[in-house]
């Protein structure tokens, strides 16, 4: 079965590897150039394609030139594995069987951008991956199959993403043999029961200390490395990135953002409870565990905003 593949990131590599395992003819790959301003901690689809001797382009798949070239290739299927651009209907109509997208949530919940980050921000306990038919509206096509993933309390966006990559490989191992045999399960989505989220920006990581300790903890783990990080400002105006923390119960007096030294630990009051700081970045350096107390005492930082 001949496939055109749009892929990026580790999830893209997972999808390509699955297609290879199951004997799909990968006719061409579209991917993206890495953004020099982005922390590119993931593998390269472009390098993978070059090593496999498969044609690869970073040009927009929607350009008239490439639409005509894809038509000439006469693909049976098109797969999108974490490709970042919307795909025009003219492209989706080309493959004989259909076009399919791998999405990092259990659709119809968390359609749209950054589902891995959003499920953590919202404190979800389960997510997963979905292979679905592509239609003009994002993440709205009929579902081919899903694989659920439990979210641990200590999961970060990176550890959860790795779990989803593993789940994607297992899901594709189940579905691709069926698809090669011409069996394409499809279940219509009820979008009224789902949710849609947009992209996230670094400034979305600013902590609102009026929120509960659990909510703040969820934000921290949702955007910690390799993402830009949750942050606050010290009384002197200095920015503090909070890479690791844990929620604690605190009955001490004080208001949201107040800093409390408790033995070797540094706690920050929230709207409900407190968070214990475990790793921060401030004044051009990393501070961990007991050293964090030294930073706050040296700088006489009493409050974070």
N, C-alpha and C positions, 0 to 999 in steps of 0.2 A: 504494500500500500504506500503510495507516494505522498510525502508530507512536506509542506512548507512550514517552517517553525520560526516564530517570533519569540525571542528569549533573552533574558538578562538575569544577572545575579545568580546566587547559588540555586535558587529554585529553578531557574532556567537550565542550569547544568543538570539538575536532577531529572527534569523532564526529557532533556536530550538523551541522557544515559538510558532512561527507561525505553525510549523509542528505539535506541540501538539494541537493547536487550531483546526486544520483541520483533526485531527484523523489519522495522519500517524503513522505507527508502527516503532518507532525508535529502530532498532535492536542493534545498537552499535554506539559509538561516539569516534572519534579520535580527540585529541587536542594536545596542547604543554605544557611542563613545563614552568613556568614563568622564564624569565631571571633575575637573581638577580641584574644585572647591568642596567636593564631597569626600568623606572618609570612605575610600573604596577598600573595605575589608574583605570583600567577597571575591569569588573566582571570576575568571574572564570567559564569557561565551565566545568571544572573538578568537581567543587563543585556542579554545577547544575545537572550534570549527576548522581552524587552520591546521591543527595537528591531525584531524580526521580527514583532511583533504576535501572538505565540503565548502562550497561557495558561501560567502558571508558578506553582508553589507551593513553599514551603519546609516545608510541613506533612509529617508522617510519611506516606509512601505506604501504610503498613500499617494506617492507621486505618480502622475500619469505614465511615466516611463516604466516604473516598476510594476504597475498594474498590468501593463501589456506584456512584460516579461514573465510575470507569474501566470498569466493566461496561457502563454506558450508552453510553460512547463506542465500544464494540465494536471495539477495536484488532485489527489482524492480527498485529502483532508488538510486543514490548517490548524496548527496548535499555537496558542499564546501562553507562554510560561513566564509571567512577571514582566512582560513587555510593557513599557510605561506609557505608550501613546495609544489614544483611541484609534480604532481601525475602521475605515470608512466602509459603508455598505457595498461599494463596488468591489472591494477586496474580499469581503465576507461571502459574496455571491460566487466567487470563482471556484472554490473546491467542490468537487462532484458530490461528496457526502455531506460536508458541512465544516464549520469552523468551531473550535473548542478552546475554552479558556480555563486555566487553572487559577482559582482564587483562594486566598488565604483566610477563609472563614467558612462557617457553616451557613451558606446562603439559605434564605434571603437576609439573614442578619449580617450586619457589617459589610454591606455592599460599599463600593467606593474605595477610597485611598487608605493606606496605612492600617489595615485591619489588625495586624499584630500589635501595634502600639495602642490602638484604641481599646482592644479587649482588656488590656492590662490597666489602662487609665480608668476604665469603668469597673474594674474588679471582678471580671467574669471568671468562672471556674472551669469553663469548657469552651473550646473553639474547634477548629479543624480546617480541612481543605475540601474544596468542591471543584469538580470538573463539570462545566456546563456549556451548552450551546451559546455561541456568541451572536448577539443581535445588536442593533444600533444603540439601544440603551445600555449603559454599562452594568454588567453583572446581573442582567435581568432574564437571560435565556433559560430554557428548560435544563434541569439538572440531569446529568448522566450518572454521577455517583459522588459519594461523600465519605470522608474518614474523620472521625472525631478524635480530638486530642484533649486530655485533661491538663488544666493549668495549675501548676503547683504554686503555693504561696510565695516561694522564693524564686520563681521564674522571673527572668528579665526578658526584654524583647529579643535579645540574642539567643538565650537558651530556648525560648518558645519558638523562635524562627527555626532553629535547628530541629526541634521536634516536628514542626510542620513540614520541613523538607523530607524528613524520614517518612512521615505519613503520606506525603505526596508520592514518593517512590512506591510505597506499598499499594496505594490506591491505583496508580497507573499499572502496576503489575496485575491487578485484578481486572481492570477495564480494557487495557489494550488488546489482550487476546480476543476478547469479545468483539471489539471494534474491527479487528482484522477479519473476523468471521462474518461481519456485516450485521452484528447485533448492537444496537445503539439504544440503551435504556434512556427514557426521558420522562421526567416528572416536572410538571409546570410549577413555577414558583408563585406563591401568593405574596406579592410584594407588600400588601397591606399589613402583613404580619412581620415584616422585616424592618431593617433600619439602614440608613445610608450615612456615611461619614466622609468628609472631605480630607484634603491633605493637611499635614501638620508642618509648622514652621518652628525654627529654633526658639522664637519668642513665646511660643505656646508652652515652653518649659518653665516659665516663671512660676514660682510657688506662691499660692495664696494661703497664708498661714491661718486664716480664718476657717479653712476647711478642716476636716477631721484628720487625725494622724493616719488613719488607714487610707484615706483619699490621697494624702500627700505621699505616703509610701508607694501607693500604686503609680502615681505620676513619676516618681524617682526611678522605679524599676522599669517603667515603660519607655523611658528615654535615656537610660544610662548607656554607657559605652556598648557598642560603637556609635550610638546616636549622640546628638549634641549635648544632652544632659539637662537635668533640672537645676534651677539656680535661684539665688536670692541676692540681696544686697546688704552689706554690713552698714553699720551706722556711719562709717567714714566714706561711704559710697562705693567701696570696693565690691566687685562681683565675686560671689562664691558659688562654685559648681558643686553640687552634692551628688556624688557618684553612688554612694551606698548609705543606707540608713535602715532603721527598723522601728516600727511603732511600739510605744510603751504606754502604760497607764501612768498618769501623773496627777496627783492631787494637790501639788504645790500651787501657791498663788501665782498670779501673773497672767498676762494677756498673750494673744497670738503673736508669735515672733520673738517673744522674750527668751533669752538664752540663760540656761541654768547649768552650773557646774555641779555634777554629782559624783564626788570622788574622782575617778579617772575619766569619767564619761561627760560628754556634752549633750544636753537635751535642749530641744527647742519646743516651746509650747505651741500648741495648735488650738483650733476651735474646740477640739475634743481630744484630750490626751496630749501626748508629745511624741516627737521622733528623736531617736538616739542617732547621732551622726557617727558613721563608721569610716567614711572616706570622703574627703573634700578636696577641692583644688582652689587655692586662693593665693594671692601675692606671688604668682608664678611658680608655685610649688604644690606638691601633693602632701596631704596630711592625713594620717591614718590613726585610728584607735586613740590611744592616750595622747599622741602628739597633737591631736585636734584641740585638746584642752590648752596646750601651750600657745597655739595660734590665737585662740580667743582671749586668753589672759594677757598675752603680749600686746595684742591690739586693743585691749579693753573693750571688746565688742560685747555689748549687752543686749542687742536686739537685731533681728533680721527682718527685712522688709521685702 
